Amino acid sequence: MSRIAVIPGDGIGPEVIAEALRLLELLRGKGRSFSWDVFPFSAETFLRDGRAMPLEALGQLAGYDAILLGAFGDPRIPDMAHGREVVLGLRQGLDLYVNMRPVRLLLPELTPLKRGGASEIDFVVLRENTEGLYAHAGGFLHRGTRNETALQTSVDTRFGIERFLRYAFALAAARPIAKLTLVDKHNALRFSGDLWYRTFLEVASAFSSVSAEHRFIDAACAELVLNPGHFSVIAADNLFGDILGDLGAALAGGLGFAPSANINPETGKGMFEPIHGSAPDIAGRGIANPCAALLACAMMVEHLGDKEAAMAIEKAVRKSLAEGALTRDAGGTLSTSEMGKAVMARMDIP
Ligand SMILES: NC(=O)c1ccc[n+]([C@@H]2O[C@H](COP(=O)([O-])OP(=O)(O)OC[C@H]3O[C@@H](n4cnc5c(N)ncnc54)[C@H](O)[C@@H]3O)[C@@H](O)[C@H]2O)c1
């Protein structure tokens, strides 16, 4: 029995997670043994209690086999303190050092690229998930005065980069095209970038079956748009990986189709979430695309050992899209729950 902790969060988070839970219910009806508990950590709990989640929650969540998360973000908390507490808190607290964002074009018409064919866009963005500029190292001097100074320090450790790159190379080695592209900016970032690049060269030498190459972030962004078929596995630090993940999502139809996993390959812990935020502009209207959440669910069940169910979910999403079931962000008219139902009706699983 796999135990899942579900954190719907804010905005469209609960709307898309409701569809993911219906999907888990369907799988349970097919004999899969999942149980889940819902944790109501959100902007509401933060505004009420001064914390989005209680101090003991990290230990509690560590006891689950996987975490399924919706999204965080609320206009009433502009600095996103509550979202950082939960999302970054779990990524760092559970040492989920690999963030994985598969980018696959599920329907050719969804890409904004004129020349994008379905077979061309199939790569994975891997992002170091616990260090870099998101490590929360820095501070203010003379805050609120005309001399105010902000320091935001990138924390990049040899240990953190090496374990991340080893995972990235191993993943690349197992893909049909065994190629890894390191994306950094070591020509300008002469300390952190230099450490990344030197570590990359060293780890690459241990993976002779993988073709290893390097791109600077600016050139990589341009090449991704011009020739996305070039890439198989892209590895980057926390900030560049974050940006490349959204660029990849846009190439493959938008945030509504982009799932992600945060994992620790050694402990087996994992947190799965759509890459989109809480989308306050459409929250509460029942029109959010649930596909990213459903595909995050697929990544989660695969991580829990059920590859058959994961493939069935992705196939059902592809089939729904091919048969014209689309939400508004993808040019259709379906509501969140109608889209969820369309996918579930096409689940072909024994
Ligand atoms: N992991 C997270 O929880 C996470 C990630 C990104 C942003 N955020 C937060 O979310 C809030 C909103 O941020 P943002 O507007 O920059 O990003 P966003 O991803 O919430 O929305 C960007 C745009 O994409 C659309 N969109 C996103 N997901 C969609 C879906 N499933 N279906 C249809 N349309 C969708 C939105 O309507 C919006 O126009 C902010 O508070 C931000 O900090 C949280």
The ligand as a Tripos MOL2 file, in Angstrom:
@<TRIPOS>MOLECULE
LIG
   44    48     1     0     0
SMALL
NO_CHARGES

@<TRIPOS>ATOM
      1 N1          5.3090   25.6680   -7.5720 N.am      1 LIG1
      2 C1          4.4580   26.6520   -7.3380 C.2       1 LIG1
      3 O1          3.6050   26.5330   -6.4570 O.2       1 LIG1
      4 C2          4.5140   27.9200   -8.1540 C.ar      1 LIG1
      5 C3          5.1160   27.9450   -9.4300 C.ar      1 LIG1
      6 C4          5.0540   29.1240  -10.1780 C.ar      1 LIG1
      7 C5          4.4250   30.2570   -9.6510 C.ar      1 LIG1
      8 N2          3.8870   30.1990   -8.4030 N.ar      1 LIG1
      9 C6          3.1220   31.3370   -7.8280 C.3       1 LIG1
     10 O2          1.8340   31.3640   -8.4500 O.3       1 LIG1
     11 C7          1.3540   32.7190   -8.4940 C.3       1 LIG1
     12 C8          0.9890   33.0750   -9.9210 C.3       1 LIG1
     13 O3          2.2030   33.0890  -10.6970 O.3       1 LIG1
     14 P1          2.2900   33.2920  -12.2530 P.3       1 LIG1
     15 O4          1.0360   33.9920  -12.7320 O.co2     1 LIG1
     16 O5          3.5980   33.8620  -12.5690 O.co2     1 LIG1
     17 O6          2.3360   31.7990  -12.8500 O.3       1 LIG1
     18 P2          1.1370   30.7810  -13.1030 P.3       1 LIG1
     19 O7          1.7630   29.5050  -13.5430 O.co2     1 LIG1
     20 O8          0.2480   30.6900  -11.9240 O.co2     1 LIG1
     21 O9          0.2950   31.4120  -14.3210 O.3       1 LIG1
     22 C9          0.8980   31.8990  -15.5030 C.3       1 LIG1
     23 C10        -0.1630   31.9530  -16.6170 C.3       1 LIG1
     24 O10        -0.4600   30.6270  -17.0400 O.3       1 LIG1
     25 C11        -1.8450   30.3310  -16.8640 C.3       1 LIG1
     26 N3         -1.9430   28.9700  -16.3380 N.ar      1 LIG1
     27 C12        -1.1270   28.3890  -15.4090 C.ar      1 LIG1
     28 N4         -1.5430   27.1480  -15.1550 N.ar      1 LIG1
     29 C13        -2.6340   26.9240  -15.9170 C.ar      1 LIG1
     30 C14        -3.4990   25.8190  -16.0850 C.ar      1 LIG1
     31 N5         -3.3480   24.6650  -15.4110 N.pl3     1 LIG1
     32 N6         -4.5430   25.9490  -16.9480 N.ar      1 LIG1
     33 C15        -4.7090   27.0740  -17.6560 C.ar      1 LIG1
     34 N7         -3.9130   28.1560  -17.5500 N.ar      1 LIG1
     35 C16        -2.8860   28.0830  -16.6760 C.ar      1 LIG1
     36 C17        -2.3590   31.3530  -15.8600 C.3       1 LIG1
     37 O11        -3.7320   31.5880  -16.0010 O.3       1 LIG1
     38 C18        -1.4760   32.5590  -16.1530 C.3       1 LIG1
     39 O12        -2.0450   33.3120  -17.1960 O.3       1 LIG1
     40 C19         2.4680   33.5650   -7.9140 C.3       1 LIG1
     41 O13         2.1590   33.8050   -6.5680 O.3       1 LIG1
     42 C20         3.7150   32.7080   -8.0560 C.3       1 LIG1
     43 O14         4.6920   33.0210   -7.0840 O.3       1 LIG1
     44 C21         3.8870   29.0500   -7.6600 C.ar      1 LIG1
@<TRIPOS>BOND
     1     1     2 1
     2     2     3 2
     3     2     4 1
     4     4     5 ar
     5     4    44 ar
     6     5     6 ar
     7     6     7 ar
     8     7     8 ar
     9     8     9 1
    10     8    44 ar
    11     9    10 1
    12     9    42 1
    13    10    11 1
    14    11    12 1
    15    11    40 1
    16    12    13 1
    17    13    14 1
    18    14    15 2
    19    14    16 1
    20    14    17 1
    21    17    18 1
    22    18    19 2
    23    18    20 1
    24    18    21 1
    25    21    22 1
    26    22    23 1
    27    23    24 1
    28    23    38 1
    29    24    25 1
    30    25    26 1
    31    25    36 1
    32    26    27 ar
    33    26    35 ar
    34    27    28 ar
    35    28    29 ar
    36    29    30 ar
    37    29    35 ar
    38    30    31 1
    39    30    32 ar
    40    32    33 ar
    41    33    34 ar
    42    34    35 ar
    43    36    37 1
    44    36    38 1
    45    38    39 1
    46    40    41 1
    47    40    42 1
    48    42    43 1
@<TRIPOS>SUBSTRUCTURE
     1 LIG1         1 GROUP 0 **** ****
